[in-house]
């Protein structure tokens, strides 16, 4: 039982355009997760499975074409990102578990459409096929500035990126964007924290501003 007894309560005003953390006041939050690692352990298998290509997948031909056309992993990663952004339209179908579980990369490519989860799975499949370490990274488009101050919760996230490791640097790639023609080592607004879905993950990763 939780009892909150408040008297003579003054209004709580938030400055205009204040960071999201200023809005986290007078809230009661409950969670059944002991830590962010519980969420990572829950979601990582879904993305690993979705990013696994079948033996006869036509995406192997795309991977071979990218390898033949580009000599460095940086150029190969950019080519994979352009493929996902330019040749797969964004469409979200969130019925049932579709709001949480990504569509398989082969199916996204066959339909030439997918949401952020499906496009992430497709981009992960391409990058991993190219020998590039790539993992899904859950983010929030609204509360990134104060995400770490709350309890671990899956509903905090409403978007997903790919974190790629290239030449000792981290790159945050978004398959739902359009027209990216360079790889950026730094994050882009409004993301500040991400839950990277890797085995053994225990906390949030910081995306440098």
C-alpha positions in Angstrom: 0.0 0.0 0.0 1.3 3.5 -0.9 -0.3 6.6 0.6 0.5 10.1 -0.6 -0.9 12.8 1.6 -0.2 16.3 0.4 -1.6 19.6 1.8 -1.1 23.2 0.9 0.4 22.1 -2.4 1.9 24.9 -4.5 1.7 24.8 -8.3 4.7 23.3 -10.0 5.8 25.5 -12.9 8.3 24.4 -15.5 10.3 27.0 -17.4 9.5 27.2 -21.1 11.7 24.9 -23.2 13.3 23.4 -20.1 15.0 20.0 -20.5 12.8 17.0 -20.0 14.3 16.2 -16.5 12.5 19.3 -15.2 9.1 17.7 -15.9 9.8 14.7 -13.7 8.3 16.0 -10.5 5.5 14.7 -8.3 5.6 11.4 -10.0 5.3 7.9 -8.5 7.0 5.3 -10.5 6.9 1.5 -10.1 8.8 -1.2 -12.0 9.1 -4.9 -11.9 12.6 -4.7 -13.4 15.6 -4.7 -11.1 17.8 -2.8 -13.6 18.2 -1.7 -17.2 20.1 -5.0 -17.8 16.8 -6.9 -17.3 15.4 -5.0 -20.3 18.4 -5.6 -22.4 18.3 -9.3 -21.7 14.6 -9.3 -22.6 14.9 -7.5 -26.0 18.4 -8.5 -27.2 17.3 -12.0 -28.5 14.4 -10.5 -30.5 16.8 -8.2 -32.4 19.5 -10.9 -32.9 16.9 -13.2 -34.3 15.4 -10.6 -36.6 18.9 -9.6 -37.9 19.8 -13.3 -38.8 19.6 -13.9 -42.5 18.4 -17.1 -44.1 20.9 -19.1 -46.2 19.1 -18.1 -49.4 18.5 -14.5 -48.5 18.8 -12.1 -51.4 20.5 -9.7 -48.9 23.7 -11.8 -49.2 24.0 -10.6 -52.8 23.6 -7.0 -51.6 26.3 -7.6 -49.0 28.6 -9.0 -51.6 27.9 -6.0 -53.9 28.7 -3.5 -51.2 32.0 -5.4 -50.4 33.0 -5.3 -54.0 32.2 -1.6 -54.5 33.8 -0.3 -51.2 37.2 -1.0 -49.8 36.9 0.3 -46.3 34.4 -0.6 -43.5 33.5 3.1 -43.2 32.4 3.2 -46.8 30.7 -0.1 -46.6 28.7 1.0 -43.5 27.6 4.1 -45.2 26.5 2.1 -48.3 24.5 -0.2 -46.1 22.9 2.8 -44.3 22.0 4.4 -47.7 20.5 1.1 -48.9 18.2 0.9 -45.8 17.2 4.6 -46.0 16.8 4.9 -49.8 15.2 1.6 -50.7 13.0 0.7 -47.8 10.0 3.0 -47.0 9.0 3.7 -43.4 5.7 2.0 -42.4 4.8 1.1 -38.8 2.2 -1.7 -38.1 2.0 -1.8 -34.3 -0.8 -4.3 -33.7 -0.2 -7.1 -31.2 3.5 -7.6 -30.5 4.4 -5.5 -33.5 4.8 -2.6 -31.2 7.7 -4.3 -29.5 9.2 -7.1 -31.6 11.1 -6.3 -34.8 10.1 -7.8 -38.2 12.8 -10.1 -39.7 15.3 -8.4 -42.0 14.4 -10.7 -44.9 10.8 -9.8 -44.6 11.5 -6.1 -44.4 13.6 -6.4 -47.6 10.9 -8.4 -49.3 8.2 -5.9 -48.5 10.6 -2.9 -49.0 8.9 -1.4 -45.9 9.4 -1.4 -42.1 9.3 0.7 -39.0 12.3 1.7 -36.9 12.6 -1.8 -35.5 12.4 -3.5 -38.8 14.8 -1.1 -40.4 17.2 -1.5 -37.5 17.1 -5.3 -37.9 17.8 -4.9 -41.6 20.7 -2.5 -41.1 22.1 -4.8 -38.4 22.0 -7.8 -40.7 23.8 -5.9 -43.5 26.5 -4.5 -41.2 27.1 -7.9 -39.4 27.3 -9.5 -42.8 30.0 -7.0 -43.7 31.9 -8.0 -40.5 31.0 -4.8 -38.6 29.9 -5.0 -35.0 26.3 -3.6 -34.9 23.8 -3.7 -32.1 20.3 -2.2 -31.6 20.0 0.7 -29.3 16.7 1.7 -27.7 16.2 5.5 -27.3 13.5 8.0 -26.4 12.6 10.9 -28.6 11.2 12.9 -25.7 12.8 12.1 -22.4 16.5 11.4 -23.3 17.7 14.1 -21.0 16.1 12.6 -17.9 15.9 8.9 -18.8 18.6 7.8 -16.4 16.8 9.4 -13.4 13.8 7.1 -13.7 13.3 3.4 -13.0 14.0 0.8 -15.7 10.9 0.6 -18.0 10.3 -0.6 -21.5 7.7 1.9 -22.3 10.2 4.7 -21.9 11.6 3.9 -25.4 9.8 4.9 -28.6 12.6 4.6 -31.2 15.6 2.4 -31.9 18.9 3.1 -33.6 22.0 1.0 -34.6 25.2 1.4 -32.7 28.1 0.4 -35.0 31.7 0.0 -34.0 34.1 1.2 -36.7 37.8 1.7 -36.3 37.5 2.0 -32.6 34.7 4.6 -32.7 31.0 4.5 -32.0 28.6 5.5 -34.7 24.8 5.9 -34.1 23.0 5.1 -37.3 19.2 5.6 -38.0 17.7 3.7 -40.8 14.5 5.8 -40.7 16.3 9.0 -41.6 16.7 10.0 -45.2 19.6 11.4 -47.1 22.5 10.6 -44.8 25.7 10.8 -46.9 28.3 10.9 -44.1 28.9 8.9 -41.0 28.8 10.9 -37.8 30.7 9.9 -34.7 28.5 12.0 -32.4 24.9 11.6 -31.6 22.1 13.8 -32.9 19.3 15.5 -31.0 17.2 14.7 -29.1 19.0 11.5 -27.9 21.2 11.5 -24.9 21.0 8.0 -23.5 20.5 4.6 -25.1 19.9 1.1 -24.0 22.3 -0.9 -26.2 21.0 -4.4 -26.7 24.1 -6.6 -26.2 24.5 -9.7 -24.0 25.5 -8.7 -20.5 24.5 -5.0 -20.8 23.8 -3.6 -17.4 23.1 0.1 -17.9 22.4 3.0 -20.2 25.0 4.2 -22.7 25.6 7.9 -23.1 25.4 9.4 -26.6 27.8 12.4 -26.6 26.1 15.7 -27.5 
